[in-house]
Amino acid sequence: MASRTHVRRVRMLYKTILRLHRGLPAEIQSLGDNYVRDEFRRHKKCVESEAITFLHEWTDYAVCLAEQLGLRGPHTAKQLGKYLKEKDLEKLRDEQVCQLYELMIAATGGKTEDNTNEKT
């Protein structure tokens, strides 16, 4: 019975995130949807301790995104997303850091903050 409840909660979180993504700008909505699908699929058979962390982090993401989007889509005064703290980055595995970097490149269209990807 606990397994059924867990599956229901995961499915509800997944659908909530995809619904929230409808409020994102069109150019990043599909990127976000694909990322969420991949992450949920990848963690489908993870161990319980990893599942708890996974669900906690994605729930925080959903709450944060809901606050930023508000009732009528993105607030013009508030930027979407948030900066990661150094202590949070240190908790990530190397593969997660690479994945995060690739996501940032895809979301910014290949432009980094220091413009290292620009041709000179």
N, CA, C and O atoms as a GROMACS GRO file, in nm:
protein
  480
    1MET      N    1   0.082  -0.120   0.000
    1MET     CA    2   0.000   0.000   0.000
    1MET      C    3   0.086   0.126   0.000
    1MET      O    4   0.055   0.222  -0.070
    2ALA      N    5   0.195   0.126   0.078
    2ALA     CA    6   0.283   0.242   0.083
    2ALA      C    7   0.344   0.268  -0.054
    2ALA      O    8   0.366   0.384  -0.092
    3SER      N    9   0.371   0.162  -0.129
    3SER     CA   10   0.428   0.175  -0.262
    3SER      C   11   0.331   0.247  -0.356
    3SER      O   12   0.372   0.332  -0.435
    4ARG      N   13   0.203   0.213  -0.346
    4ARG     CA   14   0.102   0.278  -0.430
    4ARG      C   15   0.092   0.426  -0.398
    4ARG      O   16   0.079   0.509  -0.488
    5THR      N   17   0.097   0.459  -0.270
    5THR     CA   18   0.092   0.599  -0.227
    5THR      C   19   0.214   0.675  -0.279
    5THR      O   20   0.202   0.788  -0.326
    6HIS      N   21   0.329   0.612  -0.269
    6HIS     CA   22   0.453   0.674  -0.319
    6HIS      C   23   0.443   0.702  -0.469
    6HIS      O   24   0.476   0.812  -0.514
    7VAL      N   25   0.399   0.605  -0.544
    7VAL     CA   26   0.385   0.620  -0.689
    7VAL      C   27   0.287   0.732  -0.721
    7VAL      O   28   0.312   0.812  -0.812
    8ARG      N   29   0.178   0.740  -0.647
    8ARG     CA   30   0.079   0.845  -0.668
    8ARG      C   31   0.139   0.983  -0.641
    8ARG      O   32   0.114   1.077  -0.716
    9ARG      N   33   0.218   0.994  -0.535
    9ARG     CA   34   0.282   1.122  -0.503
    9ARG      C   35   0.382   1.164  -0.610
    9ARG      O   36   0.386   1.280  -0.650
   10VAL      N   37   0.461   1.069  -0.656
   10VAL     CA   38   0.560   1.098  -0.760
   10VAL      C   39   0.489   1.144  -0.887
   10VAL      O   40   0.529   1.242  -0.949
   11ARG      N   41   0.385   1.073  -0.925
   11ARG     CA   42   0.310   1.108  -1.046
   11ARG      C   43   0.246   1.246  -1.034
   11ARG      O   44   0.247   1.323  -1.129
   12MET      N   45   0.192   1.278  -0.917
   12MET     CA   46   0.130   1.407  -0.896
   12MET      C   47   0.235   1.520  -0.904
   12MET      O   48   0.208   1.625  -0.963
   13LEU      N   49   0.352   1.499  -0.846
   13LEU     CA   50   0.460   1.598  -0.853
   13LEU      C   51   0.504   1.618  -0.998
   13LEU      O   52   0.522   1.731  -1.043
   14TYR      N   53   0.522   1.509  -1.069
   14TYR     CA   54   0.563   1.513  -1.210
   14TYR      C   55   0.464   1.594  -1.294
   14TYR      O   56   0.504   1.680  -1.371
   15LYS      N   57   0.335   1.564  -1.278
   15LYS     CA   58   0.232   1.635  -1.355
   15LYS      C   59   0.223   1.782  -1.314
   15LYS      O   60   0.199   1.868  -1.399
   16THR      N   61   0.242   1.810  -1.187
   16THR     CA   62   0.240   1.948  -1.139
   16THR      C   63   0.353   2.029  -1.203
   16THR      O   64   0.332   2.142  -1.247
   17ILE      N   65   0.471   1.971  -1.208
   17ILE     CA   66   0.585   2.041  -1.269
   17ILE      C   67   0.559   2.067  -1.417
   17ILE      O   68   0.585   2.177  -1.466
   18LEU      N   69   0.509   1.968  -1.488
   18LEU     CA   70   0.480   1.987  -1.630
   18LEU      C   71   0.373   2.095  -1.650
   18LEU      O   72   0.381   2.173  -1.746
   19ARG      N   73   0.274   2.100  -1.562
   19ARG     CA   74   0.172   2.205  -1.572
   19ARG      C   75   0.233   2.342  -1.545
   19ARG      O   76   0.201   2.439  -1.614
   20LEU      N   77   0.322   2.350  -1.446
   20LEU     CA   78   0.388   2.477  -1.417
   20LEU      C   79   0.472   2.524  -1.535
   20LEU      O   80   0.481   2.643  -1.562
   21HIS      N   81   0.533   2.430  -1.605
   21HIS     CA   82   0.616   2.465  -1.719
   21HIS      C   83   0.537   2.534  -1.830
   21HIS      O   84   0.595   2.603  -1.914
   22ARG      N   85   0.406   2.517  -1.832
   22ARG     CA   86   0.324   2.585  -1.932
   22ARG      C   87   0.334   2.737  -1.918
   22ARG      O   88   0.309   2.810  -2.013
   23GLY      N   89   0.370   2.783  -1.799
   23GLY     CA   90   0.383   2.926  -1.775
   23GLY      C   91   0.520   2.981  -1.809
   23GLY      O   92   0.543   3.102  -1.800
   24LEU      N   93   0.613   2.894  -1.848
   24LEU     CA   94   0.748   2.938  -1.884
   24LEU      C   95   0.749   2.997  -2.024
   24LEU      O   96   0.661   2.967  -2.105
   25PRO      N   97   0.847   3.081  -2.053
   25PRO     CA   98   0.862   3.129  -2.190
   25PRO      C   99   0.877   3.010  -2.285
   25PRO      O  100   0.939   2.910  -2.250
   26ALA      N  101   0.820   3.021  -2.405
   26ALA     CA  102   0.815   2.910  -2.501
   26ALA      C  103   0.952   2.851  -2.530
   26ALA      O  104   0.966   2.730  -2.546
   27GLU      N  105   1.053   2.937  -2.537
   27GLU     CA  106   1.187   2.889  -2.574
   27GLU      C  107   1.251   2.797  -2.469
   27GLU      O  108   1.343   2.722  -2.501
   28ILE      N  109   1.204   2.803  -2.346
   28ILE     CA  110   1.262   2.713  -2.245
   28ILE      C  111   1.164   2.608  -2.193
   28ILE      O  112   1.203   2.518  -2.118
   29GLN      N  113   1.038   2.619  -2.233
   29GLN     CA  114   0.939   2.522  -2.185
   29GLN      C  115   0.972   2.380  -2.228
   29GLN      O  116   0.971   2.289  -2.144
   30SER      N  117   1.002   2.358  -2.354
   30SER     CA  118   1.031   2.222  -2.400
   30SER      C  119   1.161   2.171  -2.339
   30SER      O  120   1.173   2.052  -2.309
   31LEU      N  121   1.258   2.258  -2.321
   31LEU     CA  122   1.383   2.219  -2.256
   31LEU      C  123   1.355   2.170  -2.114
   31LEU      O  124   1.406   2.066  -2.072
   32GLY      N  125   1.273   2.245  -2.041
   32GLY     CA  126   1.237   2.206  -1.905
   32GLY      C  127   1.159   2.077  -1.900
   32GLY      O  128   1.184   1.991  -1.815
   33ASP      N  129   1.063   2.062  -1.992
   33ASP     CA  130   0.982   1.940  -1.996
   33ASP      C  131   1.069   1.817  -2.024
   33ASP      O  132   1.055   1.714  -1.958
   34ASN      N  133   1.157   1.829  -2.122
   34ASN     CA  134   1.245   1.717  -2.155
   34ASN      C  135   1.337   1.681  -2.038
   34ASN      O  136   1.361   1.564  -2.011
   35TYR      N  137   1.387   1.783  -1.970
   35TYR     CA  138   1.476   1.759  -1.856
   35TYR      C  139   1.401   1.687  -1.744
   35TYR      O  140   1.453   1.592  -1.686
   36VAL      N  141   1.281   1.732  -1.715
   36VAL     CA  142   1.201   1.669  -1.609
   36VAL      C  143   1.171   1.524  -1.644
   36VAL      O  144   1.187   1.435  -1.560
   37ARG      N  145   1.127   1.499  -1.767
   37ARG     CA  146   1.097   1.362  -1.809
   37ARG      C  147   1.219   1.272  -1.793
   37ARG      O  148   1.209   1.160  -1.742
   38ASP      N  149   1.334   1.322  -1.837
   38ASP     CA  150   1.457   1.243  -1.829
   38ASP      C  151   1.496   1.214  -1.684
   38ASP      O  152   1.533   1.101  -1.651
   39GLU      N  153   1.489   1.315  -1.600
   39GLU     CA  154   1.526   1.297  -1.459
   39GLU      C  155   1.432   1.201  -1.386
   39GLU      O  156   1.478   1.115  -1.311
   40PHE      N  157   1.304   1.213  -1.408
   40PHE     CA  158   1.209   1.123  -1.341
   40PHE      C  159   1.226   0.980  -1.392
   40PHE      O  160   1.217   0.885  -1.315
   41ARG      N  161   1.251   0.966  -1.520
   41ARG     CA  162   1.274   0.834  -1.578
   41ARG      C  163   1.403   0.773  -1.521
   41ARG      O  164   1.408   0.655  -1.486
   42ARG      N  165   1.506   0.856  -1.512
   42ARG     CA  166   1.636   0.809  -1.464
   42ARG      C  167   1.631   0.764  -1.318
   42ARG      O  168   1.706   0.675  -1.278
   43HIS      N  169   1.545   0.825  -1.239
   43HIS     CA  170   1.537   0.793  -1.096
   43HIS      C  171   1.423   0.697  -1.062
   43HIS      O  172   1.388   0.680  -0.946
   44LYS      N  173   1.366   0.637  -1.163
   44LYS     CA  174   1.250   0.549  -1.142
   44LYS      C  175   1.280   0.433  -1.046
   44LYS      O  176   1.194   0.392  -0.969
   45LYS      N  177   1.401   0.381  -1.052
   45LYS     CA  178   1.435   0.265  -0.968
   45LYS      C  179   1.551   0.295  -0.874
   45LYS      O  180   1.634   0.208  -0.846
   46CYS      N  181   1.558   0.418  -0.824
   46CYS     CA  182   1.666   0.454  -0.733
   46CYS      C  183   1.638   0.400  -0.592
   46CYS      O  184   1.526   0.360  -0.561
   47VAL      N  185   1.739   0.401  -0.508
   47VAL     CA  186   1.725   0.354  -0.371
   47VAL      C  187   1.643   0.456  -0.291
   47VAL      O  188   1.631   0.572  -0.330
   48GLU      N  189   1.588   0.412  -0.180
   48GLU     CA  190   1.496   0.496  -0.102
   48GLU      C  191   1.558   0.628  -0.056
   48GLU      O  192   1.493   0.732  -0.066
   49SER      N  193   1.682   0.625  -0.008
   49SER     CA  194   1.745   0.749   0.040
   49SER      C  195   1.760   0.850  -0.074
   49SER      O  196   1.741   0.970  -0.054
   50GLU      N  197   1.795   0.801  -0.192
   50GLU     CA  198   1.807   0.888  -0.308
   50GLU      C  199   1.670   0.940  -0.351
   50GLU      O  200   1.657   1.055  -0.393
   51ALA      N  201   1.568   0.856  -0.341
   51ALA     CA  202   1.432   0.896  -0.378
   51ALA      C  203   1.381   1.008  -0.288
   51ALA      O  204   1.314   1.100  -0.335
   52ILE      N  205   1.412   1.001  -0.161
   52ILE     CA  206   1.368   1.104  -0.066
   52ILE      C  207   1.431   1.239  -0.103
   52ILE      O  208   1.362   1.340  -0.108
   53THR      N  209   1.561   1.239  -0.129
   53THR     CA  210   1.630   1.361  -0.168
   53THR      C  211   1.576   1.413  -0.301
   53THR      O  212   1.550   1.532  -0.316
   54PHE      N  213   1.558   1.322  -0.396
   54PHE     CA  214   1.508   1.357  -0.529
   54PHE      C  215   1.372   1.426  -0.518
   54PHE      O  216   1.352   1.533  -0.576
   55LEU      N  217   1.280   1.366  -0.445
   55LEU     CA  218   1.145   1.422  -0.432
   55LEU      C  219   1.145   1.555  -0.357
   55LEU      O  220   1.070   1.646  -0.390
   56HIS      N  221   1.229   1.564  -0.256
   56HIS     CA  222   1.240   1.689  -0.179
   56HIS      C  223   1.287   1.803  -0.270
   56HIS      O  224   1.229   1.911  -0.269
   57GLU      N  225   1.391   1.779  -0.348
   57GLU     CA  226   1.447   1.882  -0.434
   57GLU      C  227   1.348   1.922  -0.544
   57GLU      O  228   1.334   2.041  -0.574
   58TRP      N  229   1.279   1.825  -0.604
   58TRP     CA  230   1.184   1.858  -0.709
   58TRP      C  231   1.060   1.926  -0.652
   58TRP      O  232   0.999   2.009  -0.720
   59THR      N  233   1.023   1.894  -0.530
   59THR     CA  234   0.912   1.965  -0.465
   59THR      C  235   0.950   2.110  -0.440
   59THR      O  236   0.870   2.200  -0.464
   60ASP      N  237   1.073   2.133  -0.392
   60ASP     CA  238   1.122   2.270  -0.372
   60ASP      C  239   1.121   2.347  -0.504
   60ASP      O  240   1.085   2.464  -0.509
   61TYR      N  241   1.162   2.279  -0.611
   61TYR     CA  242   1.162   2.342  -0.744
   61TYR      C  243   1.021   2.382  -0.784
   61TYR      O  244   1.000   2.494  -0.831
   62ALA      N  245   0.925   2.293  -0.764
   62ALA     CA  246   0.786   2.322  -0.801
   62ALA      C  247   0.731   2.440  -0.721
   62ALA      O  248   0.663   2.527  -0.777
   63VAL      N  249   0.760   2.444  -0.593
   63VAL     CA  250   0.712   2.553  -0.508
   63VAL      C  251   0.776   2.685  -0.553
   63VAL      O  252   0.707   2.787  -0.567
   64CYS      N  253   0.906   2.683  -0.575
   64CYS     CA  254   0.978   2.803  -0.617
   64CYS      C  255   0.926   2.853  -0.752
   64CYS      O  256   0.904   2.973  -0.769
   65LEU      N  257   0.906   2.763  -0.846
   65LEU     CA  258   0.856   2.801  -0.978
   65LEU      C  259   0.714   2.856  -0.968
   65LEU      O  260   0.681   2.954  -1.036
   66ALA      N  261   0.631   2.795  -0.886
   66ALA     CA  262   0.494   2.843  -0.868
   66ALA      C  263   0.495   2.985  -0.811
   66ALA      O  264   0.416   3.069  -0.854
   67GLU      N  265   0.584   3.012  -0.716
   67GLU     CA  266   0.593   3.146  -0.659
   67GLU      C  267   0.641   3.247  -0.763
   67GLU      O  268   0.591   3.360  -0.767
   68GLN      N  269   0.736   3.207  -0.847
   68GLN     CA  270   0.790   3.298  -0.947
   68GLN      C  271   0.690   3.325  -1.060
   68GLN      O  272   0.683   3.436  -1.112
   69LEU      N  273   0.614   3.224  -1.097
   69LEU     CA  274   0.519   3.240  -1.206
   69LEU      C  275   0.393   3.313  -1.162
   69LEU      O  276   0.331   3.384  -1.242
   70GLY      N  277   0.355   3.296  -1.038
   70GLY     CA  278   0.233   3.359  -0.990
   70GLY      C  279   0.111   3.300  -1.057
   70GLY      O  280   0.117   3.189  -1.111
   71LEU      N  281   0.001   3.370  -1.055
   71LEU     CA  282  -0.125   3.320  -1.110
   71LEU      C  283  -0.136   3.339  -1.261
   71LEU      O  284  -0.208   3.263  -1.327
   72ARG      N  285  -0.068   3.438  -1.316
   72ARG     CA  286  -0.085   3.472  -1.458
   72ARG      C  287   0.044   3.459  -1.538
   72ARG      O  288   0.061   3.532  -1.636
   73GLY      N  289   0.131   3.371  -1.502
   73GLY     CA  290   0.255   3.356  -1.578
   73GLY      C  291   0.368   3.433  -1.514
   73GLY      O  292   0.353   3.485  -1.403
   74PRO      N  293   0.483   3.440  -1.582
   74PRO     CA  294   0.602   3.501  -1.523
   74PRO      C  295   0.580   3.647  -1.481
   74PRO      O  296   0.520   3.725  -1.554
   75HIS      N  297   0.630   3.681  -1.364
   75HIS     CA  298   0.629   3.820  -1.319
   75HIS      C  299   0.739   3.892  -1.396
   75HIS      O  300   0.850   3.841  -1.408
   76THR      N  301   0.708   4.008  -1.446
   76THR     CA  302   0.811   4.080  -1.521
   76THR      C  303   0.918   4.135  -1.429
   76THR      O  304   1.031   4.157  -1.472
   77ALA      N  305   0.884   4.159  -1.303
   77ALA     CA  306   0.981   4.216  -1.211
   77ALA      C  307   1.071   4.110  -1.148
   77ALA      O  308   1.174   4.143  -1.089
   78LYS      N  309   1.034   3.985  -1.160
   78LYS     CA  310   1.110   3.880  -1.093
   78LYS      C  311   1.169   3.784  -1.196
   78LYS      O  312   1.098   3.732  -1.281
   79GLN      N  313   1.298   3.762  -1.186
   79GLN     CA  314   1.367   3.672  -1.277
   79GLN      C  315   1.334   3.528  -1.243
   79GLN      O  316   1.324   3.492  -1.126
   80LEU      N  317   1.318   3.444  -1.346
   80LEU     CA  318   1.294   3.303  -1.323
   80LEU      C  319   1.423   3.234  -1.282
   80LEU      O  320   1.531   3.271  -1.329
   81GLY      N  321   1.413   3.136  -1.195
   81GLY     CA  322   1.529   3.060  -1.152
   81GLY      C  323   1.590   3.118  -1.026
   81GLY      O  324   1.542   3.217  -0.971
   82LYS      N  325   1.697   3.054  -0.982
   82LYS     CA  326   1.769   3.105  -0.866
   82LYS      C  327   1.913   3.056  -0.874
   82LYS      O  328   1.942   2.954  -0.937
   83TYR      N  329   2.000   3.128  -0.810
   83TYR     CA  330   2.140   3.091  -0.808
   83TYR      C  331   2.163   2.981  -0.705
   83TYR      O  332   2.105   2.983  -0.597
   84LEU      N  333   2.249   2.886  -0.739
   84LEU     CA  334   2.284   2.781  -0.645
   84LEU      C  335   2.394   2.830  -0.552
   84LEU      O  336   2.486   2.899  -0.595
   85LYS      N  337   2.383   2.793  -0.428
   85LYS     CA  338   2.488   2.828  -0.331
   85LYS      C  339   2.605   2.733  -0.349
   85LYS      O  340   2.588   2.619  -0.395
   86GLU      N  341   2.721   2.779  -0.314
   86GLU     CA  342   2.842   2.698  -0.330
   86GLU      C  343   2.831   2.567  -0.252
   86GLU      O  344   2.875   2.463  -0.300
   87LYS      N  345   2.773   2.572  -0.133
   87LYS     CA  346   2.760   2.450  -0.053
   87LYS      C  347   2.669   2.347  -0.121
   87LYS      O  348   2.689   2.227  -0.106
   88ASP      N  349   2.568   2.396  -0.195
   88ASP     CA  350   2.480   2.305  -0.268
   88ASP      C  351   2.553   2.244  -0.387
   88ASP      O  352   2.535   2.126  -0.417
   89LEU      N  353   2.635   2.322  -0.455
   89LEU     CA  354   2.714   2.271  -0.567
   89LEU      C  355   2.813   2.164  -0.522
   89LEU      O  356   2.838   2.067  -0.594
   90GLU      N  357   2.869   2.182  -0.402
   90GLU     CA  358   2.966   2.086  -0.351
   90GLU      C  359   2.904   1.950  -0.322
   90GLU      O  360   2.974   1.849  -0.319
   91LYS      N  361   2.773   1.947  -0.302
   91LYS     CA  362   2.703   1.821  -0.274
   91LYS      C  363   2.680   1.738  -0.401
   91LYS      O  364   2.653   1.619  -0.394
   92LEU      N  365   2.692   1.803  -0.518
   92LEU     CA  366   2.664   1.734  -0.643
   92LEU      C  367   2.778   1.643  -0.685
   92LEU      O  368   2.895   1.672  -0.660
   93ARG      N  369   2.741   1.533  -0.749
   93ARG     CA  370   2.841   1.444  -0.808
   93ARG      C  371   2.894   1.509  -0.936
   93ARG      O  372   2.830   1.599  -0.990
   94ASP      N  373   3.009   1.464  -0.984
   94ASP     CA  374   3.069   1.521  -1.104
   94ASP      C  375   2.973   1.516  -1.223
   94ASP      O  376   2.962   1.613  -1.298
   95GLU      N  377   2.905   1.403  -1.239
   95GLU     CA  378   2.812   1.390  -1.352
   95GLU      C  379   2.698   1.489  -1.340
   95GLU      O  380   2.647   1.536  -1.442
   96GLN      N  381   2.656   1.521  -1.217
   96GLN     CA  382   2.548   1.617  -1.198
   96GLN      C  383   2.595   1.759  -1.232
   96GLN      O  384   2.518   1.838  -1.287
   97VAL      N  385   2.719   1.790  -1.198
   97VAL     CA  386   2.774   1.922  -1.232
   97VAL      C  387   2.782   1.937  -1.383
   97VAL      O  388   2.747   2.043  -1.437
   98CYS      N  389   2.827   1.833  -1.452
   98CYS     CA  390   2.833   1.837  -1.599
   98CYS      C  391   2.693   1.853  -1.658
   98CYS      O  392   2.673   1.930  -1.752
   99GLN      N  393   2.598   1.782  -1.603
   99GLN     CA  394   2.460   1.790  -1.651
   99GLN      C  395   2.403   1.930  -1.628
   99GLN      O  396   2.333   1.984  -1.714
  100LEU      N  397   2.433   1.988  -1.514
  100LEU     CA  398   2.387   2.122  -1.482
  100LEU      C  399   2.449   2.224  -1.578
  100LEU      O  400   2.381   2.316  -1.623
  101TYR      N  401   2.577   2.207  -1.609
  101TYR     CA  402   2.645   2.296  -1.702
  101TYR      C  403   2.584   2.286  -1.842
  101TYR      O  404   2.560   2.387  -1.908
  102GLU      N  405   2.558   2.163  -1.886
  102GLU     CA  406   2.496   2.143  -2.018
  102GLU      C  407   2.356   2.205  -2.023
  102GLU      O  408   2.317   2.261  -2.125
  103LEU      N  409   2.283   2.194  -1.914
  103LEU     CA  410   2.150   2.254  -1.907
  103LEU      C  411   2.160   2.406  -1.915
  103LEU      O  412   2.080   2.470  -1.983
  104MET      N  413   2.258   2.464  -1.846
  104MET     CA  414   2.277   2.608  -1.850
  104MET      C  415   2.310   2.654  -1.992
  104MET      O  416   2.256   2.754  -2.038
  105ILE      N  417   2.397   2.581  -2.061
  105ILE     CA  418   2.435   2.616  -2.198
  105ILE      C  419   2.312   2.609  -2.289
  105ILE      O  420   2.291   2.698  -2.372
  106ALA      N  421   2.232   2.504  -2.274
  106ALA     CA  422   2.111   2.490  -2.356
  106ALA      C  423   2.010   2.602  -2.326
  106ALA      O  424   1.947   2.654  -2.418
  107ALA      N  425   1.997   2.638  -2.200
  107ALA     CA  426   1.899   2.740  -2.161
  107ALA      C  427   1.941   2.879  -2.204
  107ALA      O  428   1.855   2.964  -2.229
  108THR      N  429   2.070   2.904  -2.212
  108THR     CA  430   2.118   3.037  -2.249
  108THR      C  431   2.154   3.046  -2.396
  108THR      O  432   2.204   3.149  -2.441
  109GLY      N  433   2.128   2.942  -2.471
  109GLY     CA  434   2.157   2.945  -2.614
  109GLY      C  435   2.305   2.942  -2.644
  109GLY      O  436   2.349   2.994  -2.746
  110GLY      N  437   2.383   2.881  -2.556
  110GLY     CA  438   2.527   2.868  -2.578
  110GLY      C  439   2.608   2.984  -2.526
  110GLY      O  440   2.730   2.987  -2.543
  111LYS      N  441   2.542   3.081  -2.462
  111LYS     CA  442   2.614   3.198  -2.410
  111LYS      C  443   2.638   3.178  -2.261
  111LYS      O  444   2.546   3.146  -2.186
  112THR      N  445   2.760   3.197  -2.219
  112THR     CA  446   2.792   3.191  -2.077
  112THR      C  447   2.810   3.332  -2.026
  112THR      O  448   2.823   3.426  -2.104
  113GLU      N  449   2.812   3.347  -1.895
  113GLU     CA  450   2.821   3.478  -1.833
  113GLU      C  451   2.948   3.551  -1.872
  113GLU      O  452   2.948   3.673  -1.889
  114ASP      N  453   3.058   3.477  -1.887
  114ASP     CA  454   3.184   3.542  -1.921
  114ASP      C  455   3.209   3.543  -2.072
  114ASP      O  456   3.318   3.580  -2.117
  115ASN      N  457   3.108   3.502  -2.151
  115ASN     CA  458   3.114   3.503  -2.296
  115ASN      C  459   3.229   3.421  -2.354
  115ASN      O  460   3.284   3.457  -2.458
  116THR      N  461   3.266   3.312  -2.288
  116THR     CA  462   3.375   3.229  -2.336
  116THR      C  463   3.339   3.153  -2.462
  116THR      O  464   3.429   3.105  -2.532
  117ASN      N  465   3.212   3.141  -2.495
  117ASN     CA  466   3.170   3.069  -2.614
  117ASN      C  467   3.160   3.157  -2.738
  117ASN      O  468   3.132   3.107  -2.846
  118GLU      N  469   3.184   3.288  -2.723
  118GLU     CA  470   3.176   3.377  -2.838
  118GLU      C  471   3.299   3.363  -2.924
  118GLU      O  472   3.410   3.343  -2.876
  119LYS      N  473   3.276   3.373  -3.054
  119LYS     CA  474   3.388   3.368  -3.148
  119LYS      C  475   3.453   3.505  -3.153
  119LYS      O  476   3.386   3.607  -3.150
  120THR      N  477   3.586   3.505  -3.160
  120THR     CA  478   3.657   3.632  -3.167
  120THR      C  479   3.715   3.657  -3.302
  120THR      O  480   3.778   3.760  -3.324
   0.00000   0.00000   0.00000
